[in-house]
Amino acid sequence: MNAGHEYPAICNAQEGFKLYEGIHGPFAVAVGGTKYTAGSFELAPGDILFQYTDGITEATDADENMFREDRMIEALNKDITASVEDIDAAVRSAVADFVMDAPQFDDMTTLVFRYKG
């Protein structure tokens, strides 16, 4: 369950980064009494989790085109052996190159870590 946030991207050495489209629901405290369904997934040692806000995928250029998930996944997969700091920087750099001088309209928050077991 991601409480309305974007699907996380998970990387393993064989497949690279892919969106994990598990259980999805309304954002936290959207409406009183909302029931949420629990979910889980397993990470293997060496897998990387990338969680982000929609400010990443919905970043827009001057023509109001959005960055979207496919560009994010492409940036994430540039070098899956890189440090998590460099993987995060690759996404942020790809977003900056895409939007160029267009103003930022939303937060761009990320969390990235490599599971060591």
C-alpha positions in Angstrom: 0.0 0.0 0.0 1.4 3.4 -0.9 -1.3 5.6 0.4 -1.8 7.4 -2.9 1.9 8.0 -3.7 3.6 6.9 -6.8 4.5 3.3 -7.4 8.1 2.7 -6.3 10.8 1.6 -8.7 12.7 -1.5 -7.7 16.0 -2.6 -9.2 17.5 -6.1 -9.3 20.7 -7.0 -11.1 19.0 -9.1 -13.7 16.2 -6.7 -14.8 17.2 -3.2 -13.8 14.7 -0.7 -12.5 11.0 -1.4 -13.0 7.9 0.1 -11.4 6.4 -2.1 -8.7 2.7 -1.8 -9.4 1.4 -3.4 -6.2 -1.5 -2.4 -4.1 -2.6 1.3 -4.7 -5.1 3.3 -2.7 -6.2 6.8 -1.8 -3.7 9.1 -0.1 -3.4 9.0 3.6 -6.3 10.7 5.6 -8.1 11.5 2.3 -11.5 10.8 3.9 -12.3 9.8 7.4 -12.9 6.1 7.9 -11.0 5.1 4.7 -9.9 1.5 4.9 -6.5 0.6 3.6 -5.2 -2.8 2.4 -1.8 -3.9 3.6 0.8 -5.2 1.1 4.4 -6.1 1.0 7.2 -7.1 -1.3 10.6 -8.6 -0.7 14.0 -7.2 -1.6 17.0 -9.4 -2.2 20.5 -8.3 -1.1 21.7 -5.8 -3.6 18.3 -4.7 -4.8 17.6 -0.9 -4.9 14.4 0.9 -3.9 13.6 4.3 -5.4 10.6 6.1 -4.0 9.6 9.6 -5.2 6.9 12.2 -5.2 4.9 13.1 -8.3 7.0 16.2 -8.6 9.5 14.0 -10.4 7.3 12.4 -13.0 5.0 15.4 -13.4 7.8 17.9 -13.9 7.0 19.9 -17.0 8.9 21.7 -19.7 8.1 25.0 -21.2 5.6 23.3 -23.5 3.8 21.6 -20.6 5.1 18.1 -21.5 5.6 16.0 -18.4 8.8 14.1 -17.6 6.8 10.9 -16.8 7.8 7.4 -15.6 9.4 6.2 -18.7 12.1 8.9 -18.6 12.6 8.4 -14.9 13.1 4.6 -15.5 15.5 5.4 -18.3 17.6 7.7 -16.0 17.5 5.1 -13.2 18.8 2.4 -15.5 21.8 4.4 -16.9 24.1 2.7 -14.4 22.5 0.4 -11.8 25.9 -0.4 -10.3 26.4 3.3 -9.4 26.1 4.5 -5.8 22.6 5.3 -4.6 23.7 9.0 -4.5 24.7 8.9 -8.1 21.5 7.1 -9.2 19.5 9.8 -7.4 21.6 12.5 -9.1 21.1 10.9 -12.5 17.3 11.2 -12.1 17.5 14.8 -10.8 19.9 15.7 -13.7 17.5 14.1 -16.3 14.6 16.1 -14.8 16.6 19.3 -14.9 17.7 18.7 -18.5 14.1 18.0 -19.5 12.5 21.0 -17.9 15.3 23.4 -18.7 14.2 26.9 -17.6 10.5 26.0 -16.9 9.6 26.9 -13.3 9.3 24.1 -10.7 5.7 23.8 -9.6 5.9 20.9 -7.1 8.3 19.3 -4.6 10.7 16.7 -5.9 11.4 14.4 -3.0 13.2 11.1 -3.4 14.3 8.2 -1.2 16.8 5.7 -2.6 18.6 2.8 -0.9 20.3 -0.4 -1.7 19.2 -3.3 0.5 22.2 -5.1 1.9 20.3 -8.0 3.5 
